[in-house]
């Protein structure tokens, strides 16, 4: 239920993993979703997040905490040999959302992107047992998907008091803010800026897709489907960048199931 409520795209795509792997993916995403939800709300549940982090540290030390999300994740982490540094990076990025509300340069944002998205790709890499050659692709796929989320969620992040896009890049397009009241009078500048960010996403996405050849067919269907849905989201936003202020662009369940069906046929004909 945690996973389903947090991301329908990931949830429904993951249903097509083999049963054992599906349970592992659910454990992973439940852990990251719970932590993220404590931060992505108004007001932020900082104390609850710190308690969550403290329970994780106890579990890391070998204690059974009684928290089914954390204990399930720890069992998975041990089984799949997750690098503890990945989890630390994830928790650091969550704390950055408490203490940092803007970034000056892409280099500053890189730390956040690594912990909030790339390490999730690395954990999925471990779950699927992919060869080391696919490591960079796993990182880039996580990064690319997160960047689409940044673009899609501009209005929501405004409400949270955050701007993920580096201020030096905003300045390049003559933008001082991403608030709608400011942007609506500068639609051309905003569109150019968003198109540039989408180009950045697509470059990472295309490089990540080079790693799809390393993914076994039985695992590729959900991965490819989620990727296609993010590309669909990017395409919709490119047509009308100001749409991000009107609605949260997400594929319908019907579109998602249709893409899953198509990928099943395509993948097994490969």
PyMOL commands that set and color helices and strands:
alter all, ss='L'
color gray80, all
select helices_A, chain A and resi 2-6+8-14+19-39+46-60+68-80+84-99+106-128+132-152+154-159+167-172+180-183+187-214+217-239+241-245+253-269
alter helices_A, ss='H'
color red, helices_A
deselect
rebuild
show_as cartoon
